[in-house]
C-alpha cells in the first residue's frame, strides 16, 4: 500500500514536471526560431537598403527613344562593388527587369522562381531532384520593387540560405531533448526520495494504528466477554427475583450487541488499514450458502418466515460454484444479508436466496471470466429511493421509525458486506421498493480449480 502510494506520488510529480518542461521547451524553441528568422530578415532588409542606395540610375539611351524622362539602372556599375560584400554573408542577389526578366545574378544557376514582391520575407524550397533530397535546399528571400516616381526600374531579390536557421534549430532540439530527458530522470529520482520522506509519517501513523487495533481487539473483547459470562451466571441463579432477572437479560442483550459492534468496528478498521490477513482458499459457494441458510432457518421459523435456497446448476458441469476467497469473510457476508432480510421481513413473508453461474453473454456464447451471482430477495418493508444511495455508508440507518423489530443493527452490516465483496473483487447492488421488498445482488468472480479440468 505504501509503495503504491509512493510510486503514484513520484509519477504525478514527474508527470507535472514533464508537462512544465514541455511547455517551456516549446516556448523556448519558438522564441529561438523566431529570433533567428528575424535576424536573417533584418540582414536581408539591410542589404536591400544598401543596394538601393548604391544603384546607378541613368537616362535610357536607346536610339529610338524620344522620352528623356525614362530611366534605367546601370547594372555593371551598380553591382560591381556589391558582389564581394554579399558573398561574405552567404547572400545572393538577383536583379530583374520591370517585366520580370532576370538580368543579373550572383547564383550559378537561375532559380526559376516567379517574383513575389514580399518585403516581409518568405521561405522557398528549391527542388532540383525529386529523387535525391540532398540536392534540394531552401532559401529565405526578400524581394524589393525599385521605382522612382511612378516608373518601376526593376526588382531586387535578396536570398539567404535557410540552413542558417535549420542547423542551429536542429541542434537546439537535440539539446532540449537531452536536457529534458536528464531533468526528468533527476526529477523522478528526487520525487521518489521526497515521496518517501512524505510517506514516513504516514507509515509511522499506520504502525501506531495497527498496534492500537491489535491492543483494542484484546482490551475490548475480554471485558465484554467477562461481563457477558457474569450476567449469564447470575441469570442461572434459581432464587433471583423477577425484576433483577429482567434487568440482567437487558444487560446481556446490550452486551451481545456491544460485542458485535466492537467486532464490526475492528473488522472495518483492519480492512481499511490492510491488517486483515486473508486466508484464500477454494470455497464451494453452494456449500457455504447451505450452512448459512441452515443457521438462519431456526430464526426464520420462529418468526413464521419462509427461507429457501435455490441453486441454478448448469448441466454437464462440475465444480460450478467454486471461487477463491476467505471462507469466514464470505460466511459473514451472506449471514449479514440473510439476517437483514429476516429482520426486516414481516411474519408470513418469504426470503429466497438464489445462486447461479453467469457463464454466458447475451449471444449465448461462453465468456472468458464467468461470475457467480447470489441474489437475496425478501418481501419485507423495503427501502425508500432516497435512502438507497446511502445504504453502504457506515452507521447509516434508513428511517429508524420503519425498523420492523427491536433488534436493529448498528448500521455497519452493509458497510462490512461491501468491504468483503470489494475485497473479493466483486460487486454488490441493492434494488428495493417501499412495502414491496428488497433484492440484494452480489456478483463474485468464479474460480476453476485445476483438478476440475480433464
Residue, then its C-alpha position, 0 to 999 in steps of 0.5 A: x500500500x505504501x509503495x503504491x502510494x509512493x510510486x503514484x506520488x513520484x509519477x504525478x510529480x514527474x508527470x507535472x514536471x514533464x508537462x512544465x518542461x514541455x511547455x517551456x521547451x516549446x516556448x523556448x524553441x519558438x522564441x529561438x526560431x523566431x529570433x533567428x528568422x528575424x535576424x536573417x530578415x533584418x540582414x536581408x532588409x539591410x542589404x536591400x537598403x544598401x543596394x538601393x542606395x548604391x544603384x546607378x540610375x541613368x537616362x535610357x539611351x536607346x536610339x529610338x527613344x524620344x522620352x528623356x524622362x525614362x530611366x534605367x539602372x546601370x547594372x555593371x556599375x551598380x553591382x560591381x562593388x556589391x558582389x564581394x560584400x554579399x558573398x561574405x554573408x552567404x547572400x545572393x542577389x538577383x536583379x530583374x527587369x520591370x517585366x520580370x526578366x532576370x538580368x543579373x545574378x550572383x547564383x550559378x544557376x537561375x532559380x526559376x522562381x516567379x517574383x513575389x514582391x514580399x518585403x516581409x520575407x518568405x521561405x522557398x524550397x528549391x527542388x532540383x531532384x525529386x529523387x535525391x533530397x540532398x540536392x534540394x535546399x531552401x532559401x529565405x528571400x526578400x524581394x524589393x520593387x525599385x521605382x522612382x516616381x511612378x516608373x518601376x526600374x526593376x526588382x531586387x531579390x535578396x536570398x539567404x540560405x535557410x540552413x542558417x536557421x535549420x542547423x542551429x534549430x536542429x541542434x537546439x532540439x537535440x539539446x532540449x531533448x537531452x536536457x529534458x530527458x536528464x531533468x526528468x530522470x533527476x526529477x523522478x529520482x528526487x520525487x521518489x526520495x521526497x515521496x518517501x520522506x512524505x510517506x514516513x509519517x504516514x507509515x509511522x501513523x499506520x504502525x501506531x494504528x495497527x498496534x492500537x487495533x491489535x491492543x483494542x481487539x484484546x482490551x475490548x473483547x475480554x471485558x465484554x466477554x467477562x461481563x457477558x459470562x457474569x450476567x449469564x451466571x447470575x441469570x442461572x441463579x434459581x432464587x433471583x427475583x423477577x425484576x433483577x432477572x429482567x434487568x440482567x437479560x437487558x444487560x446481556x442483550x446490550x452486551x451481545x450487541x456491544x460485542x458485535x459492534x466492537x467486532x464490526x468496528x475492528x473488522x472495518x478498521x483492519x480492512x481499511x488499514x490492510x491488517x486483515x490477513x486473508x486466508x484464500x482458499x477454494x470455497x464451494x459457494x453452494x456449500x457455504x450458502x447451505x450452512x448459512x441458510x441452515x443457521x438462519x432457518x431456526x430464526x426464520x421459523x420462529x418468526x413464521x418466515x419462509x427461507x429457501x435456497x435455490x441453486x441454478x446448476x448448469x448441466x454437464x458441469x462440475x465444480x460450478x460454484x467454486x471461487x477463491x476467497x476467505x471462507x469466514x469473510x464470505x460466511x459473514x457476508x451472506x449471514x449479514x444479508x440473510x439476517x437483514x432480510x429476516x429482520x426486516x421481513x414481516x411474519x408470513x413473508x418469504x426470503x429466497x436466496x438464489x445462486x447461479x453461474x453467469x457463464x454466458x453473454x447475451x449471444x449465448x456464447x461462453x465468456x472468458x471470466x464467468x461470475x457467480x451471482x447470489x441474489x437475496x430477495x425478501x418481501x419485507x418493508x423495503x427501502x425508500x429511493x432516497x435512502x438507497x444511495x446511502x445504504x453502504x455508508x457506515x452507521x447509516x440507518x434508513x428511517x429508524x421509525x420503519x425498523x420492523x423489530x427491536x433488534x436493529x443493527x448498528x448500521x455497519x452490516x452493509x458497510x462490512x458486506x461491501x468491504x468483503x465483496x470489494x475485497x473479493x473483487x466483486x460487486x454488490x447492488x441493492x434494488x428495493x421498493x417501499x412495502x414491496x421488498x428488497x433484492x440484494x445482488x452480489x456478483x463474485x468472480x468464479x474460480x476453476x480449480x485445476x483438478x476440475x479440468x480433464 
